Structure formats: structure tokens, C-alpha cells
């Protein structure tokens, strides 16, 4: 009996250690990937338009800024392809291999952006190469989230899936904190002309060092226990994508619509507000970067709170609270932002992080429980990728167009509020799958 008890304790200690490794790996790896993704989004708002679309910038600066933001959206169009490929590989060969692949691909493509010649050096080839590398970033991001989310959720105790699933989610605000902090440090360390000439490349090149850290951490993690159990039982599907769309297309559509509003509002925080504050409101860029960095800490905290609430009041109810709050705040926040006071600007975007976190923290657990094990990676990845196209892909571009056309920034708030109501209706159509058996071939559906 004593030896049995000792073995049980030892097994519990090993399990807890492995769970901590998984949380660290999904958090660190996801933060690094989103740093890569967000450093581009923020650079697009600050410098990439004049550098890569210089003829347009000279004739029409507003149009050049719209084109620069549009290159953010191009990458989203290739997220579903990454989700298809990496989701298929993850469902067939395991979550771990796909995670390592996406991490390396994202880091290499980001570093190469930092080495690109500009339009003044190679002409039209500059924007072409920039867009090609953005496509690689989009492909990588499409496969990243599903693997990280499932590694965390499938290693979690049944009663803590939402909280465990929030750890890869907080990689997003941590990635934003890293990106804005690095940009802030770089812009503060040199004159504006030097930053535009070459300093903007440094944050992209830093990705090479970060990728080594993420690679070493992710290598050390064991395969998801649910996938390992599927292999032991030899239940892996020969064609998981075909099975996904044959029996679970409704869940894919719902997951896309559920994510749409969160992703659109999130990309305003990530990519648009800094550019808008600097170019339309005349606020100092370093103050704007500081405000967005501090707001990202709020996003981090509310995302963890959303994960915690998801285990207590349910995933669907937590989402509903977040989306009602987003719909109510989307318009009023613009009157604070347009005050031209950096303090009120910060209050406007900081309050926004509350509904963002509540509608993001429980996402991994909700999505994982909506799909059966054999198609789960494909299902959550493709739904997430499609939701990002409907939401964040062109949110900054649409916001820039609305303001340039109507000169009424609060209309952007109406756009976000409308998306929040659609996402609210979608999540309300889901029967909360809280506590579903993740190893089952069937699923609770939606």
C-alpha cells in the first residue's frame, strides 16, 4: 500500500510538472509568434507605407496608409491555408510537431522582413517581397493558435480547462507588450530620421533570438495526452478534414462568427490606435506606444479573468458578458480617444481591454470542447482563421477608410458594435459544452 501511495504521489508530481511545462511552452511560444505578427502590424501603422509604397505616399499619404494597413489583411487570407495544413498534420501526427513548425516559419519570415530593401532601392519588387513574407506569416499564424490552445486544454484537469486554455491566449497581449515595448525603446533611442532609415529593422531582426528560446521550450513538451491516447487506440482518422466538413461544418461557422468581433476590436488596439493617435490627433508617438503597452497589461489580466470565469459560470456566459460590454463601449470610447488628451486616450483603450479579455480567455476551452478529438485541431484552427478574416484582417483598413471618408471616428465604434452583436448571437447559439469528454470520438456539438 505504501509503495502504491508513493507511486501515485510521484505520478501526480510528474503530471503537475508536465502541466507547468505545457503552460510555459504554450505561453512563451505563442507570445513570441504574436510578437512577430504584431511588430509588423505596428510598423505598418508607423513607417511601412512611405518605405514600401513611396510613389503613392508622395501623391496621397492617406491612400498609402490604407495600403499599408491592407498588407496586414493579406496575411489573414492565408491563415485558413495554414489552418488546413497544420490542422491536418496536427490531427494526423500530433500537436507538438505542428507547433515547432509554425514557430520556426514565423520567426524566419519576420527576420527576413527586417532585411528587405525598400521601394527606393529595388522599386516595385519591395512591396511584392513584403507581401510574400506576410503571406508566410499568415500561414504560420493560421496553424499556431490551434496547436497551442489544444496542448493547454488537453493537458488540463476537467475543471480547469478554461483557465489552462487562457495561457496561450495571454500570449497575445504579451506579444503586444513585447512588440510595443521594443518599438518604444527603439524610437526613443534614436532620432526619427534614423528610425525611418534603418532603426525599424531592429525589432524584426530580434525575432531570430526569440525563436531560439521558443524552439527550445517547445521541444521539451510531451505530446498531448488526448492525441497520445488516440494513437494507442489507433483511432486517428485517415481523412480528418473530410470528416470535419461532413459532420461539423456548423461548429466551424459558429467558431468563426464567435471570434469575429474580438479579433476586429483587438486589431484596432494592436495596429490602428497608435497610427491614428499620431497622424490624426497629433499625439507624441512615444506616449502612444507607452499607453498601448500599459493597456495590453489590462488585456492580459482580463484574459486570465475570462479563463477563470469560464470554469465557474460557463464559457458561453463569460463570452456573452464580454460581447455585451464591447457593444456598449465601442462608441463612447471614441469620445475619450478624440479628446487629444493622452490620459483620456489611455482610459478609452484600457476599458476596451475588459470586454476583449472576457471574450478571449475562455475561447480555447470552448472551441476544444465543441469538436471531437479526431478533427479537433483542424476544427479549432480553421474556425479561428476564418474568424480572423471576418474580423481583424481588414479592421484597421476599414477604420482608416471610414475616418477618411466620413471624418467621424465614432462610426468605427458602430462598426465594432455591430460585429459584437453578431458574435453575441453566434455564441448564444452554442449549447455550453463545459465538461465534455475530450477523448470521445463524438462531441457535444453546438
N, C-alpha and C positions, 0 to 999 in steps of 0.2 A: 504493500500500500504506500509505504514511504517513497519507494522508487517511482511508483506511478505518479504520486503527487509532485515529486521533483521534476519528472519528465514533463508533466503538464505545465508547471511553472516555467520551466526552461522554454517550452514551446510558446507560451504566452509572451515571454520576454523577447524571443526571436521574432514573433509576429509583430509586436509593438515596434521593435527596431526596424523591421522591414516597412511597416506603415510609415514611420517617420522618414525613411529613405525615399519612399514613393512621394510623399508630400513635398519633401525638399526638391526632388528631381522634377516633379511637375511644375512646381512654383518657379524654381530657378530657370529651368529650360524655357518655360512659357514667357517669363519676364524678358529673357534675352531675345527670344523670337519677336516679341512685341516691341522691344526697344528698336530692333532693326526696322520693323514696319513703321513705327511711329516717327523715327528720326527722319524718314523720307517724308511723311505727311507734314511734319512741321517745317522741314526745309522747303517743301513745295509752297507753303504759305509765305516764306520769308525771302528766298533767293532764287529758286529754280526757274521761275518764269523768265526773268531777264537773261539768265545764263543760257538756257536751252531753247528759248523761243524769242531770241533778241529782236528779229525783224518785226514781229508782232508787238513786242513790248515797246519798241520805239514809236510805232504808229498808234497803238491802242493799249495802254498799260492794263486797263480793266479786262480786256479780252485775253491778254497774256496770263493774267492771274486766273481767269476761268479755265484756260487751257492747262495751266499748271495743276490746278485742283482736279481737272479731269484725268490727269495721269494717275492720280490716286485711285479713281474709279476703275480705270482699265485693269488694274491688278485684281479687283474683285470679280471681274468677269471670268477670270481663270481660276478662282477659288473652287468652283464646282468640279473642274477637271482634277485639281489636286485632291479634292474630297473623294472623287470617284476612284482615282488610282490608289491613294494612300488608304482609303477606307477598304477597298478590295484587298489590298495587301495586309492591312491590319486584321481583317476578318479571316483571312486565309492563313497568315503566317505569324500573327501576333502583334500586340500594340507596341512593344519595345522597339522592334526594328524600324517601324514607320516613324517613331518619334526621333530616333537618331538621324534618319534620312532627312526629315524636314528641317531639323536644326542645322545640319551642315549646309543644306541647299540655301536656306535663308541667309546664313552668315556669309557665304561666298558671294551671293548675288548683291548683298548690301555693301560688302567691301569693294566690289567692282564698280558700284555706282560712285564710290569715293575716288576712283581712279579715272573716271570718264573725262575725255576732253569736252569742252563746251562748244556752242554754236560758232563762236568766234574762231575756234581752232579747226573744226572739221565740217562746219556747215550743217546741212540737214541730217547728216549721219548722227549728230549728237542727240537730238530728240528720239531718233529711231532706236539707238542703242539704249537710251534711258528707258524707253517703253518696254523693250525686250527684257531688260533686267527687272523692271517692275512686274512683268508677267511671271518671271521666275519667283519673285517674292510672293505673288498672289497664289501661285501653285503650291508653294511651301506652306503658306498660312492656311490654305484650304485643308491640308492634311494634318496640321499641327493640333488644332484645338480638340478634335475628336479623340485622338490618342491620349492626350494629356488628361482630358476630362475622364475618360474611361479608366485609365490607370488609377486615378484617385478614387473614383466612385466604386470600382470593382474590388479595391483593397479595403474599403471602409466597412466597419460594423454596420448592420442594417439600420440601427437607429441614428447613425451619424453620417449618412451618405451625403446629405445636403451640405453639411459643414466641411467634410472632406472634399467634396466637389467644388467648394468655394476657393480652395487653394490654387488650382490652376487659373481660376477666374481672377484672383487678385494679382496674378502675373501681368494682367492687362494694365491696371493702374501703376504697378511697379515699373513696368516697361515705359509708361508715360513719364513717371517721375525720373527715371534714368535719362530718357531722351531729352526732356526739358532741362534737367539739371546740367547735362553735358553741353547742350546748346547755350544755356545761360553762362556757363563757365567759359566756353569758347568765345562768345560775343563780348564778354566782359574783359577778356584777356588781350584783346587786340582792337585796333580801330576798325570802323565799319568797312572801309575800302579793302583792308587786308582779309577780313572775314569773307567778303564777296569774292575776292580774288582767289583765295586758296583755303582759308580757315574753315569754310563749310564742309570741306572734305574730311576733316579730322574725326567728327563723330561717326561717319560711315566706316572709316578705317579701324576705329576702336572695336568694331564688331568682330574682327579676327581674334582679338584676345578673349572677348566674351564667349565666343563659340567654343574655344578650347575648354573653358570652365564648364559650360553646359554639357559638352560631349562627355567629359569625364564623369560628371554626376549621373547622367542618364545611363551610361554604360553599366553602372553598378546596381541598377534596379532589376529585381526579378520580374519575370513576365506576369501579367495579370492572372490572378488565381482562377477567374472565370474562364479565360481563354485556355489556361492550362488544363482545367477540368474538361473543357470541350475536346481538347486533343486526346486526353486519356480515354474519353468515352467514344472517340472517333465520330463526333457528330458535326465536325466542321463541314459547312456546305460547299458543294462543288461550284456553285454559282451564286454567291450571296447577293450580288447586285440584282440579278434576275428575280430572286426571291423577295428582295426588298421592295421593288416596284410592283410585284404581283400582289403582295399581301399587305403592304404597309405604306402605300402612297399617301393616304390621308394623314398619317402621322408626319410624313416628310413635309407636306404642305403646311400643317399646323406648326411644326417647329420653325419653319421659315418665317411665317407670319408672326409668331410669338417673339422672335428675335429682332424683327424689323425696326421697331421704334427705339429700342435700347441702342441698337447699333447706329442709327441715324443721329440720335442725340449725343451719343458717345463721340462720334467723329466731329461734331461741332466743337466739343471740348478739346479733342485731340488736335484737330487740324485747322479749324476755322477761326476761333475766337482770338488767337494770337495775331493772325494776319488782319482781322477786322479791327482789332483794337489799335494796331499800329497804323494801318493805312487809312482807315475811315475815321477813327476817333483821335488820332494823333497822340496816343499814349506811348510812353517810353517802352521799347522792346524788352529791356531787361526787367522792368517792373511787370510786364505782361507774362514773361516766362516764369517769374517768381510766383505770381498769382496762380498760374495754371499748375505749377508744381505743387503748391500748397493745396489747391483744390483736389489734386489727384490723391493726396493722403486721405481726404474725406471719402473719395470714391473707394479707396482700399478698405477703409473702416466699415462703410455701409455695405460693401460686398460681403465681408465676413459676417456682418449682422444679418444680411439676407440669407446666407447659408445657414446660420444658426436658427433663424426663424423658420426656415424651410423644414427643419426637423421637428419643429414644435407646433406650428399652426398649419403646416402643409405647404407644398411647393406652389400650388395654384393660388392659394390665398395670399402668399407673400408677393407673387407676381402681380396680383390684382391691386394690392395696396400700392406697389411701385408705379404701376401704369396710371392709376387714378391721380396720384401725386404728380406724375410727369405731365399729364394733360392739363392739370390745374396750374402748374408753374411755368409751362412753356412760353406763354405770352408775357406774364408780368416780369419775368427775369430780364426781358429786353429793355425795360424802362430803367432798370438799375445799370445794365451794361452801357446804355446810351447816355448816362449821366456825365460821362467823361471823367468820373472820379475813379481812380484805381481801387479805392476801398470798396465802393459800391459795385464796381465790376467784379471784384473778388466775391462779394456776398452773393451776387447773382449766379455765378458759376458754382460756388461752393454749395448752395442749396440744391442746385441741379444734381449734384452727386448723390444725394439721398435717394431719389427715385431710380437713378442709374444703378446704384448698388443693390437695392431691393429687387430690381428686375434682372439682376445678373447673378447674384450669389447662388440662388437655388437652381440655376439653369442646367448645370451638368447633371445633377441628380434627377431632375425632371426628365431630361432627354434620355438619359441612360435607362430609366425605368419605363419609357414609352416603347422601347424596341426589344425584341428577343435577342438572346446572346449572339446567334449566328449572323445577324445582319446589323448589330448594334453600331459598330464602328462606321460602317457605310451610312447608316440612317442618321446618326447624330452629325456626322461630318457634312453630309450633303444638305441636310436641313439648315445647319449653321451657315454654310456657304451661300445657299440661296437667300437666306435671311439677310446676309450682309450685302448682297447685291441690291435687294429691295430697300435696304435701309441705308447703310453707311457709304456705299460705293460712290454715289454722286451727291451725298448730303451737302458737302462743302460747296460743290459746284452749283447745286440748286440754290443754296443760301446766297451765294455770290450773285447769281442771276436775278433772284428775287429783289435783292437790295439795289442792284444796278438798274433794274427795270422799273421798280415801283418806289424806290427810295423810302421804304417803310420796313424797318428791320423786324417789327413785331409780326409782320406777315410770315417770317420764318418760324416764329413761335406757333402760328396757326398750322403750318405745315407739320411741325413736330407733334402738336396736339392731335391732329388728325391721324397720324401714324400710331400714336399711343392708343387711340380708341380702337383702331383695327387690331393691334396686338392684344389689347384687353379682351376684345371679343374672341380672339383665337385661343387665348389661354383659358378663357371661361368655358370653352367648348371641350376642354380636356377633363376627363374623369381622373382626379388626382391619383397617380399610381404609387403613392408613397408606400414603401414596404414591399414592393413587388419582388418576386424571386428572380434575381438577375441571372441565375444559371439556367432558367427554363427556356425551352425552345419556343414556347408561345409567349405572349406579352399581354399586359392589361389593355393594350390598345389606347384609344383616345376617344 
